Structures are given as structure tokens and as C-alpha cells.
């Protein structure tokens, strides 16, 4: 019997000094759509990468949020 191979975790290093780049986020989302077997150029998916990027930016940007508006 062979030993199971242990998966090595990959360390992700974030460069906080690097400016946020909307195009890169949308490009990665477009690739994810391709990876799940969909066509990112299909009518219903064409604008999805940009919509995803805007939603992600909104949901993760906490400094500008009025916390009291969300906690009631």
C-alpha cells in the first residue's frame, strides 16, 4: 500500500500597498466562470465579472459603512 500524499498549503501573501485593481478582479471572476464550464461571453454572463467585482468591493469595504444602519 502506498502512503497518502499530504497536500501542501500555499501561503498567500497580500501586498497591501498595491492599489485595488477592478480589472484584475473581474478578469479572475471571468476565469472562474470558465473553470466551472460556462461561457463568460454568453449573453446572461457578459457583465457578471464586473457586477461581482462591484459587489465584492461593496461588501468588503467596511470603513465607509455606517454600522448602526446594519445593526438594528
DSSP file (Angstrom, degrees, kcal/mol; ACC not computed):
  #  RESIDUE AA STRUCTURE BP1 BP2  ACC     N-H-->O    O-->H-N    N-H-->O    O-->H-N    TCO  KAPPA ALPHA  PHI   PSI    X-CA   Y-CA   Z-CA
    1    1 A X              0   0    0      0, 0.0     2,-0.3     0, 0.0     0, 0.0   0.000 360.0 360.0 360.0 143.7    0.0    0.0    0.0
    2    2 A X        -     0   0    0      1,-0.1     2,-0.2     3,-0.0     3,-0.0  -0.686 360.0-111.0 -96.2 152.1    1.1    3.5   -0.7
    3    3 A X        -     0   0    0     -2,-0.3     2,-0.1     1,-0.1    -1,-0.1  -0.526  37.6-105.1 -76.0 143.8    1.0    6.3    1.7
    4    4 A X        -     0   0    0     -2,-0.2     2,-0.4     1,-0.1    -1,-0.1  -0.455  36.8-115.8 -66.7 143.0   -1.4    9.1    1.0
    5    5 A X        -     0   0    0     -2,-0.1     2,-0.4    -3,-0.0    -1,-0.1  -0.672  24.9-129.9 -82.8 129.4    0.2   12.3   -0.3
    6    6 A X        -     0   0    0     -2,-0.4     2,-0.3     1,-0.1    -1,-0.0  -0.643  19.8-125.8 -80.6 132.5   -0.1   15.2    2.0
    7    7 A X        -     0   0    0     -2,-0.4     2,-0.5     1,-0.0    -1,-0.1  -0.606  20.0-136.4 -76.9 133.7   -1.3   18.4    0.4
    8    8 A X        -     0   0    0     -2,-0.3     2,-0.3     1,-0.0    -1,-0.0  -0.774  16.3-129.4 -90.9 132.7    1.0   21.3    0.9
    9    9 A X        -     0   0    0     -2,-0.5     2,-0.5     1,-0.0    -1,-0.0  -0.611  17.5-133.0 -82.1 142.2   -0.8   24.6    1.7
   10   10 A X        -     0   0    0     -2,-0.3     2,-0.4     1,-0.0    -1,-0.0  -0.824  16.5-129.9 -97.0 128.1    0.2   27.5   -0.3
   11   11 A X        -     0   0    0     -2,-0.5     2,-0.6     1,-0.0    -1,-0.0  -0.610  17.1-149.3 -78.5 131.5    0.9   30.7    1.6
   12   12 A X        -     0   0    0     -2,-0.4     2,-0.6     2,-0.0    -1,-0.0  -0.903   8.8-163.1-104.2 122.8   -0.9   33.7    0.2
   13   13 A X        -     0   0    0     -2,-0.6     2,-0.5     2,-0.0    -2,-0.0  -0.922   6.4-153.2-108.8 119.6    0.9   37.0    0.6
   14   14 A X        -     0   0    0     -2,-0.6     2,-1.0     1,-0.0     3,-0.1  -0.778   7.1-145.7 -94.4 133.1   -1.2   40.1    0.2
   15   15 A X    >   -     0   0    0     -2,-0.5     3,-1.4     1,-0.2    -2,-0.0  -0.803  15.2-175.2 -97.0  95.2    0.5   43.3   -0.9
   16   16 A X  T 3  S+     0   0    0     -2,-1.0    -1,-0.2     1,-0.3    -2,-0.0   0.743  80.4  60.6 -64.7 -23.4   -1.4   45.9    1.0
   17   17 A X  T 3  S+     0   0    0     -3,-0.1     2,-0.3     2,-0.1    -1,-0.3   0.697  82.6  97.9 -77.4 -17.9    0.5   48.7   -0.8
   18   18 A X  S <  S-     0   0    0     -3,-1.4     3,-0.1     1,-0.1    -3,-0.0  -0.545  82.3-116.3 -74.0 129.9   -0.7   47.5   -4.2
   19   19 A X        -     0   0    0     -2,-0.3     2,-0.2     1,-0.1    -1,-0.1  -0.296  33.4 -96.4 -66.6 150.6   -3.7   49.6   -5.3
   20   20 A X        -     0   0    0      1,-0.1     2,-0.6     4,-0.0    -1,-0.1  -0.468  38.6-158.8 -65.2 131.2   -7.1   47.9   -5.8
   21   21 A X     >  -     0   0    0     -2,-0.2     4,-1.7     1,-0.2     3,-0.4  -0.902  12.2-169.0-122.3 103.4   -7.4   46.9   -9.5
   22   22 A X  H  > S+     0   0    0     -2,-0.6     4,-2.4     1,-0.2     5,-0.2   0.861  87.1  57.5 -58.1 -38.6  -11.0   46.4  -10.6
   23   23 A X  H  > S+     0   0    0      1,-0.2     4,-2.3     2,-0.2    -1,-0.2   0.883 105.0  50.0 -63.6 -39.1   -9.9   44.9  -14.0
   24   24 A X  H  > S+     0   0    0     -3,-0.4     4,-2.3     2,-0.2    -1,-0.2   0.909 110.5  49.5 -66.8 -41.4   -7.9   42.1  -12.3
   25   25 A X  H  X S+     0   0    0     -4,-1.7     4,-2.2     2,-0.2    -2,-0.2   0.942 113.5  46.1 -62.3 -47.5  -10.7   41.1  -10.0
   26   26 A X  H  X S+     0   0    0     -4,-2.4     4,-2.4     1,-0.2    -2,-0.2   0.880 110.8  53.8 -62.8 -38.1  -13.2   41.0  -13.0
   27   27 A X  H  X S+     0   0    0     -4,-2.3     4,-1.8    -5,-0.2    -1,-0.2   0.906 109.1  48.2 -63.1 -42.3  -10.6   39.0  -15.0
   28   28 A X  H  X S+     0   0    0     -4,-2.3     4,-2.1     2,-0.2    -2,-0.2   0.895 111.0  50.7 -65.7 -39.4  -10.2   36.4  -12.3
   29   29 A X  H  X S+     0   0    0     -4,-2.2     4,-2.3     2,-0.2    -2,-0.2   0.902 107.3  53.7 -64.9 -39.4  -14.0   36.1  -12.0
   30   30 A X  H  X S+     0   0    0     -4,-2.4     4,-1.8     1,-0.2    -1,-0.2   0.893 108.8  49.8 -59.7 -40.0  -14.2   35.6  -15.7
   31   31 A X  H  X S+     0   0    0     -4,-1.8     4,-2.6     2,-0.2    -1,-0.2   0.884 107.5  53.5 -67.5 -38.9  -11.7   32.8  -15.4
   32   32 A X  H  X S+     0   0    0     -4,-2.1     4,-1.6     2,-0.2    -2,-0.2   0.910 106.5  52.9 -61.7 -41.4  -13.7   31.2  -12.6
   33   33 A X  H  <>S+     0   0    0     -4,-2.3     5,-2.1     1,-0.2    -1,-0.2   0.916 110.8  47.3 -59.5 -42.9  -16.8   31.2  -14.8
   34   34 A X  H ><5S+     0   0    0     -4,-1.8     3,-1.9     1,-0.2    -2,-0.2   0.915 107.6  56.4 -62.5 -43.4  -14.7   29.4  -17.5
   35   35 A X  H 3<5S+     0   0    0     -4,-2.6    -1,-0.2     1,-0.3    -2,-0.2   0.784 103.1  53.9 -63.1 -28.6  -13.4   26.9  -14.9
   36   36 A X  T 3<5S-     0   0    0     -4,-1.6    -1,-0.3    -3,-0.2    -2,-0.2   0.355 125.8-100.7 -89.0   7.6  -16.9   25.9  -14.0
   37   37 A X  T < 5S+     0   0    0     -3,-1.9     2,-0.2     1,-0.3    -3,-0.2   0.593  80.8 124.9  91.8  11.7  -17.7   25.2  -17.6
   38   38 A X      < -     0   0    0     -5,-2.1     2,-0.7    -6,-0.2    -1,-0.3  -0.627  62.8-117.6-100.8 163.0  -19.7   28.3  -18.6
   39   39 A X    >   -     0   0    0     -2,-0.2     3,-2.1     1,-0.1     6,-0.2  -0.886  16.0-158.2 -99.3 110.9  -19.0   30.7  -21.4
   40   40 A X  T 3  S+     0   0    0     -2,-0.7     8,-0.2     1,-0.3     9,-0.2   0.656  92.6  59.1 -65.5 -13.0  -18.3   34.2  -19.9
   41   41 A X  T 3  S+     0   0    0      6,-0.1    -1,-0.3     3,-0.0     5,-0.1   0.435  77.9 118.8 -93.7   0.3  -19.3   35.7  -23.2
   42   42 A X  S X> S-     0   0    0     -3,-2.1     3,-2.1     1,-0.1     4,-1.4  -0.381  80.2-109.3 -64.4 145.1  -22.8   34.2  -23.1
   43   43 A X  G >4 S+     0   0    0      1,-0.3     3,-0.5     2,-0.2     4,-0.4   0.851 116.5  45.6 -44.2 -51.1  -25.5   36.9  -23.0
   44   44 A X  G 34 S+     0   0    0      1,-0.2    -1,-0.3     2,-0.1    -4,-0.1   0.599 119.2  41.3 -74.0 -10.6  -26.5   36.4  -19.4
   45   45 A X  G X> S+     0   0    0     -3,-2.1     3,-1.1    -6,-0.2     4,-0.6   0.485  82.1  98.4-114.0  -6.0  -22.9   36.2  -18.1
   46   46 A X  T << S+     0   0    0     -4,-1.4     3,-0.3    -3,-0.5     4,-0.2   0.874  95.9  31.1 -54.2 -43.3  -21.2   39.0  -20.0
   47   47 A X  T 3> S+     0   0    0     -4,-0.4     4,-2.3     1,-0.2    -1,-0.3   0.438  93.2  97.9 -97.0   0.8  -21.4   41.6  -17.3
   48   48 A X  H <> S+     0   0    0     -3,-1.1     4,-3.1     1,-0.2     5,-0.2   0.893  78.7  54.5 -58.5 -44.6  -21.2   39.2  -14.4
   49   49 A X  H  X S+     0   0    0     -4,-0.6     4,-2.1    -3,-0.3    -1,-0.2   0.907 112.2  44.3 -58.6 -39.7  -17.5   39.6  -13.7
   50   50 A X  H  > S+     0   0    0     -4,-0.2     4,-2.2    -3,-0.2    -1,-0.2   0.887 114.0  49.5 -71.3 -38.2  -17.9   43.4  -13.4
   51   51 A X  H  X S+     0   0    0     -4,-2.3     4,-2.4     2,-0.2    -2,-0.2   0.913 111.3  50.4 -64.7 -41.5  -21.1   43.0  -11.2
   52   52 A X  H  X S+     0   0    0     -4,-3.1     4,-2.9    -5,-0.2     5,-0.2   0.926 109.4  50.9 -60.4 -45.6  -19.2   40.5   -9.0
   53   53 A X  H  X S+     0   0    0     -4,-2.1     4,-2.4    -5,-0.2    -1,-0.2   0.920 111.4  47.2 -60.2 -45.5  -16.3   43.0   -8.6
   54   54 A X  H  X S+     0   0    0     -4,-2.2     4,-2.2     2,-0.2    -1,-0.2   0.907 113.7  47.9 -64.6 -41.6  -18.6   45.8   -7.6
   55   55 A X  H  X S+     0   0    0     -4,-2.4     4,-2.8     2,-0.2    -2,-0.2   0.921 112.4  48.9 -65.1 -43.9  -20.4   43.6   -5.1
   56   56 A X  H  X S+     0   0    0     -4,-2.9     4,-1.7     1,-0.2    -2,-0.2   0.914 110.9  50.2 -62.1 -43.3  -17.2   42.3   -3.6
   57   57 A X  H  X S+     0   0    0     -4,-2.4     4,-0.9    -5,-0.2    -1,-0.2   0.916 113.6  46.0 -61.4 -43.4  -15.8   45.8   -3.3
   58   58 A X  H  < S+     0   0    0     -4,-2.2     3,-0.5     1,-0.2    -2,-0.2   0.927 114.1  47.2 -65.0 -45.6  -19.0   47.0   -1.5
   59   59 A X  H  < S+     0   0    0     -4,-2.8    -1,-0.2     1,-0.2    -2,-0.2   0.733 117.4  41.4 -72.0 -23.0  -19.2   44.0    0.8
   60   60 A X  H  < S+     0   0    0     -4,-1.7     2,-1.1    -5,-0.2    -1,-0.2   0.488  90.1  89.5-105.0  -3.5  -15.6   44.1    1.9
   61   61 A X     <  +     0   0    0     -4,-0.9     3,-0.3    -3,-0.5     4,-0.1  -0.754  46.0 162.7 -97.0  93.3  -15.1   47.8    2.3
   62   62 A X    >   +     0   0    0     -2,-1.1     3,-1.2     1,-0.2    -1,-0.2   0.693  54.8  77.5 -87.8 -20.1  -16.1   48.4    5.9
   63   63 A X  T 3  S+     0   0    0      1,-0.3    -1,-0.2     3,-0.1    -2,-0.1   0.832  98.5  44.2 -63.0 -32.4  -14.5   51.8    6.6
   64   64 A X  T 3  S+     0   0    0     -3,-0.3    -1,-0.3     2,-0.1     2,-0.2   0.481  92.4 107.3 -92.5  -1.2  -17.2   53.7    4.8
   65   65 A X    <   -     0   0    0     -3,-1.2     2,-1.0    -4,-0.1     3,-0.1  -0.502  68.9-133.7 -80.2 144.3  -20.1   51.8    6.3
   66   66 A X    >>  -     0   0    0     -2,-0.2     3,-1.5     1,-0.2     4,-0.7  -0.844  20.4-163.6 -92.0  99.2  -22.5   53.1    8.9
   67   67 A X  H >> S+     0   0    0     -2,-1.0     4,-1.7     1,-0.3     3,-1.1   0.839  84.0  60.9 -57.6 -37.8  -22.5   50.2   11.2
   68   68 A X  H 34 S+     0   0    0      1,-0.3    -1,-0.3     2,-0.2    -2,-0.0   0.792  96.6  61.3 -62.0 -27.5  -25.6   51.3   13.0
   69   69 A X  H <4 S+     0   0    0     -3,-1.5    -1,-0.3     1,-0.2    -2,-0.2   0.825 111.9  37.8 -66.0 -32.0  -27.5   51.1    9.7
   70   70 A X  H << S+     0   0    0     -3,-1.1     2,-0.9    -4,-0.7    -2,-0.2   0.683 108.4  65.8 -93.6 -21.3  -26.8   47.4    9.6
   71   71 A X     <        0   0    0     -4,-1.7    -1,-0.2     1,-0.2    -4,-0.0  -0.806 360.0 360.0-108.6  93.1  -27.2   46.5   13.3
   72   72 A X              0   0    0     -2,-0.9    -1,-0.2    -3,-0.1    -4,-0.1   0.330 360.0 360.0-136.8 360.0  -30.8   47.1   14.3
